[in-house]
């Protein structure tokens, strides 16, 4: 097979050198597949930009607090910085929807089929709902696609369906997706009622049309306008830091699946970070010994053979002791992950993920004190510090795709949010209430590394303010939105599962 090779002349900085090295020495078909997969992910984030961010600017545009093109420009900028500064907690919450057994299997063909299937399904559904102006959730779509791929993989490989998906993580995410719009509805309604009680005669309770007739002015009062603008940019920022991370997680799945040797571990890890990882395994071993009375049976402490190590497709808590020993041996004297052979890096990652998976299960067992569980959680973070990461160029690429996508295609959803949810137009106070609620709710989700839907939270917030304002809801629009919310998960699951089945048959 022809190979793509590159000579790296000085003076390139480390990041540029690493990016060029990424594409060097790859078979031509692997290189093409990698570029296509990365293009698909960035296309998904671009579509996410104009699909979801329309919700962030809908109120500020409809209330004429900002001119449309200025609003979407600054929303794109704040989305960019949201991705840049948001970290990777949500990214790996998405990644870990897949069971650890699938994540430790770094097969190139399998990884390609998985990534292309879930992305094609997510993009298809997102474009369809955007075309019809329906505020459906990109987060919901992506999660459904990942679940569909996981379940299809289980069926194809005769794995129990209970093991096909990380159901505990799926339940946690599902709860956040269900609770967040309900909270958005209730809190936004309460905020509006508070504003009506505080300033019942204020002009903030007028719609843009009413203000034009009253004062012959098209813009909101100054302070209302300021709050609308600031809260809209806040929603854009937290949208970037939450939804942008989903794209980061997808790219890491792509890179680990297609070029595992270079991405299963963070090759830029410092000696200190590697030592911290090694020390975490030692402290985890001491933790289990200290709680042997509670955990001895679950972990088979003192019973496992030294050769009893995690296989390619499985993790077993009863293999914990030999896995810790093997990992400590593998990392002994290692100061730079580049010094490890490619196969050894995959092995180290498998050990780390299996130990982390066991620690998560241990943390849910009864009998451990809260203080001990907190210690275990800290050890988990140290353990996965060099596996749960994203290169800076990945973060920048996703930030640019999301930011640029924000600046196009916003009109369809703006009209739905501003005029078609309620029977009357949106007042300035309603816009402020919905946006402040959305910004706070999504910001809290980011703190706890939970993926939520900007669309769900903001649309629910608008609906809550309509009810609180006694404006009434347009049954047809609300029904359409609810149907989209209900159908998104099964539709994206079915589409992704079908595509993955076809792709798996094609590659054999």
N, C-alpha and C positions, 0 to 999 in steps of 0.2 A: 504494500500500500504506500502511495506517496505520502510524505510527511511535510508539515509546515514547520519550518525552522526559522529562527531569527537570531541575528547577531546583535548584541546589545552594546553599542559603543558608549563610552562615557561622554558627557557627564549626566546621565539620567539619575533622577532621584530614586529612592527605594521603591516608592509606590509605582512609578512608571516602569521600572525594571521588573517588578513583580507582575504587572499587567502584561507586559510583553512576554515574560516567561510563561504566563498562563497558556498562551497560544503556541508555544514552541514544543516541538516533538510530538504533536498529536497526529494521529491518522487523519487523512483528509475527511472521511465521513464523520469522525468524531468532532472535528473542528466545525464542519458545516452544521452538525446537529447542535453543538454548543451555541453557535451564533444564532441559529433559529430559535432555540429555547430561550435565550436571553432576550431576543426580539419579542417573543410572545409575552414574556413577563412584563417587559417595559410597555408593550402595547396594552396589556391588562391595566397597568397603573395609569397610563395615559387616558384610557377609557374611564377608569375610576375617577380621574380628575374631573372630567366634564359630566360624568354621571352622578357622582355623589356631592361634589363641591357646589353644584348648582343649589343644593339645599342650604349650604352655608351662606350664600349670597342672596338667596331668594328674598328674604325679608328686607334686607338693606336696599335691594334694587326696587322691589315693589313699593316700599314706603318712600322711595326717591331720596333716601339719605345719601346715596352716592350714585353717580352716573354708572350705567351698567359696565361699560368697558373699563372704567377706573376700578370698580368693585372687583371684577374678575381678575384684573391685573394684580391688585394688592392681595387678593385671596390666593392667587398662584404663588406670590412671593412668600406669604405666611405658611402656605402648605409646604413650600420648599424648606423653610427653616424648621418647620415642625418635624419633617422627616430627618433632617440633619441632626437635630438635637434630641430626638425622641428615644434613643437607645434601641435595644433589640429584644426587650422583654416580651412584647406582644408578638414579635416575629417568631420567636421560638414557642410561644403558646400555640400558634398556628401549626408550626412544624410538628409539634408533639401530639397533634391530633392523630397522626399516624402512629401505630404501635411501635414500640422500641425495636421489635424484631424486624420490622420493615426498614427502619432507619439504620440499623447496623448492616443491612444487606446493601452493599454498594456495587451493584451490578449495572453496567453502563446501559445496556439495552433495556433492562427493566426500568431503570431510572428515567430514561427518555420517554418510554411509553406512559409512565405515570405522570410526568410533568406535562407532556403535550396534551394528554387526555383531560386533565383537570383544568388546564388553561383554556383549551378550546371550548369546553363546556361553560366555563365562567364568562369568557368573552362573548359567546353566542347569546347567553341569557341577558347579560348586561346591555348589549347593543339592542336587543329586542325590546326590553323594558324602557330604555332611553328613547327609542324611536317613537313609542307610543306615549311618551311623557309621563310614565309611571314612576314615582319615587321608590323604586325597589332598592334593596340593599346589596351593594357589592360584597360586603363582608359575609352576609348570609349566603350569597352565591358561591363565594370561594370556599367557605366551610362545607357547604353541601357537596361541592366538587371533590374536595379532599376525602370526605366520608364515602362518597361513591367509589372512588378509586381504592380506598382501603378495603371496603366490603367486596368489591369485584376481585381484588387480589386474593382475598380469603377464599372466595368461591373457586377461583381458578386453581389455587394451590392446595385445595382440600384442608384449609385451616378453619377451625370453628369460627363462626361469625362473631362470637363474643371476643375473639382475639384479633379480629380483622381491623378494629379501630381502638384507639385509646379511649374507651368509653367514659372513664372518669374525667378526662380532660374535655371530652365532648359534652358531658353533662354540665361541667363548670361553665363552658362557653355558652351552651344553650341557655343556662340560667341568666347569664349576663345579657344575652340577646332578648330574652323574654322580659326580664325585670326592667331593663333600661328604658324601653319605650313606655311601659306602664308608669315608671317613675317620672319620665319626661312629661307625660300627660298630666299627672297629678300635681307635680311641682310647678310647672308652667301656669296651670290654672290658679294655684295658690298665690304665685307671684303677681299675677294680674289682679286678683281680688285684693291683694295687699296694696297695689298701686291705686286701685279705684277707691279703696278706703282712705288712703293717704291724701290723694289729690283727686277728688271726685269730679271737679270742674275743669281739670287741666285739659289743654288742647292735645295732650298725648293720647287721649281717648277718641280722637278723630281719625277717620281714614284719610288718605291723601286727597280723595275726591271731595270729602266734606271740608277739609281745610282750604282747598282751592276755592270752593264756593263761599266760605266764611271770610277768609282773609286775602283771597286772590294770590295765595302763595303755594308753591308746589312742594317745598321742602319742609321737613319736620321742624319744630322748635329746636333751638340750638342744643340744649342739653339732651333732649331726646335723640337728636341726630348724632351727637357724640357717642352716646351709649350704644346706639344701633351700629355705628361704624366699629367701635372698639369690640363689641360683643361678636360681630360678624368676623372680624379678624381673629378673635379668640377661637371661634368655632373652626375657622380655617386652619389655625395652628394645631389645635388638638386633633383635627381630622388628619392632618399630615402625620402627626406623631403616632396615631393609631393605625389608620389605613395604610400609610406608607410602609409601616413595618411589615404588613402582610406581603407586600412586594419583596421586601428584603428577605423574608423567610422563604418565599418561593425561589428567589435566585440562589439562596444557599442550598435548597433542595436540588436545584439544577446542577450547581457546581459540585456538590458532594456526589451526586449520582453519575455525572459524566466524567469529571476529572478528580476522582477521590484522593489520589496521591497528594494533590496540592491543597485540598480544602477540608479533609476530614479533621484536621487539627489546624489551629491558627499558627502558621509557620512564622509569623512575626512575634510570637510570644517571647517575652523576655525570660532570662534565666530565673528571675524572681517568680514570675508567673508559673513556670514549670515546677519550681521548687514548692510553691504553694499548692499546686495540684498534687504533688507527691506527698507533701505533709498532710493534706486532707485525707489521703488514703490511710495513713498511719493513725490519725486521730479518729477516723471512722472505725478502724479495727479496734481501737481502745474503747470507743463508744459501745460497740457491740459486746465486747468482753465485760464492760461495766454493767450492761443490762442483759447479761446472759440468762439470768433467771426468767426474764420475760420473753426474750427473743431466741433463746437457745434452740428450741424445737423448730421454729419458723425458718431459721438460718442453718439448721443442722450443724451448729458450732461444734468443732472437734471431731466431726464424723466424715467430712468430705475428703477425697483424695486430692493430692497436689495436682494431678493431671486432669482433674474434673473441671474443665474450663468452658466458658460460654462458646457455643457453636455459632456458625454463620447466621442462623435464622432464629436463635432462641436465647433467652435469658432465664436463669433460674436462681431464686434467692438462696437455695441450698448450695450454690456454687460460690457464695460470697467470699469465704475465707481464701480458697485457692485463687480467686480472681484478684483479690487485694494483693496477695503475695506475688502473682505473676506481673501485675501492674507495677509494683514497687521494683521488681527486678528489671522490667523493661525501661523504666525511667531512671534507674540507677546511673548516676554520673552524666546524665543527659542535660546539657545546658542550652541546646538549640535543637528544635524539632527537625531542622534540615539534616541533622546527623543520623536520623532514623531512616531506614529503608522504607520504601513506599508501602510494602506489605506490613511492616511493623507499625506504621502510622495507623493503618486501618485496624490493626489488632488493638492498639492502645485505645483508639476511639471506641471500639466494641466493649472493652473492659470498662471504660469510663461511663458509657451510656447504661450498661447493665448495672453497675454499682449505683448509679443515680436512680435507675428504675426501682431497684430494691429498696433504696433509702426512702423513696416516695411511698412505697408500700408499707415499710416499717413505720413511717410517720403517721399512718392511718390506723395502726393497730391499737387496741385498747391496752391499758396498763402502763403506758409511758407517761411520765409527768410532763406538764406543759413546758417546763424549763428544758427538759431533755429534747423534746420535739423542736424547740427553738434552736438548740445547739445543732441538731441534725440538719435543719434547714440551712444554717450558715455553712456547714460542711458541704452540703450539696452545691451551694453557690461557688465555693472554692474548687470543688471537684470538676465542675463543668465550665470553669472560666475560660479554658482554652479550646472548648468545643462549641460553645454557644457564643458566637462572634459574627461579625460581618466586616469585610474589608471596607475601607473608606470609599473606594471607587464604586462599590455596590450601593452604598448609602447615597452618594452623590447622583448616580445614574437614576435611582428610583425617585429621588427628590426632584430631579429635572423633569422626568416623565410625568409625575403627578402635578407638578407646578405648571408645566406647559399645557397639560390636558385640561386644567382648570380654566384656561383662558378661551376655550372653545365650547360650543355645544350646550350652553347653559340655559337658553331661552325656554326650551320645552318644559323643563321641570320648574323653573321660576314661576311660570304662569299657573301651573298646577298648585304649587304651595301657596302662592299669593291670593288666588282668586277662586280656586275650585274646591278647596277643602271646606270652607265655610260658605254659608248662604249670603253673607255680606263680606265686603272687602276687609282686609286686615288693618287694624288701627296700629298706631305707633307703639302703644303700650303692649299690644299683643306681640308685635315683632320683637320688642325688647325682652319680654318675658320668655318667649320661646328660645331666643338666642342665648340669653344668660343661662337658662336651664341646660341647654345642649352643651355649651362650653364647659360648665361645671361637671356635668355628668360624664362627658367623654374624658375630661381631665382626670377625674377620679378613677375611671377605668384604666387609664394609662398608668396611674400610680400602682395599681394592683395587677398590671400586665394582663388585662382582660380585653379581648377584641370585642368592640361593640359597633353598632351601626349608626353612623351619623344620620342617615336617612330616617331610620326608625325613630331615633330620639327627637330630631327636629320636627318631623311631620306630626308625631304624637304630641309634641309640645304645642304646635300650632292648633291642632284639634282640641287640646285641653283649654287653650285660651278662647277658642270659639264657643265652647260649652260654657265656660265661666262668664263670658261676655253676653251669653244668651243670643248669640248670633245664629246659632243653628249650624248643622253640618249638611253638606250636600251628599245625600245618600249614595248617589251613583259613583262619585269620586272616592268616597270613603270605602265603598264596597270594592272598587277596582284596586285600591291600594292594599286593602286587607287580603284580597285574593292573591295579589302579587306576593305579599308576605308569606301567605300560607303555601303557595305553589312553588316559591323559589327553592326551598330546601329539597323537596322530592324531585322537582324538575332537574335541578343541577346535579343531584345525586344520580338520577337515572341516566342523564346524558353523559356524565363523566364515566360512569360504570360501563355503559355501552361502548364508548370510545376506547376505554382501556381494554375491554375484552377483545375488540377488533384489533387493536394495536398489538396485544399479546399474541393473538393468533398469527399476525403478520410476521412477528419476529421469531415465532416458534418457541 
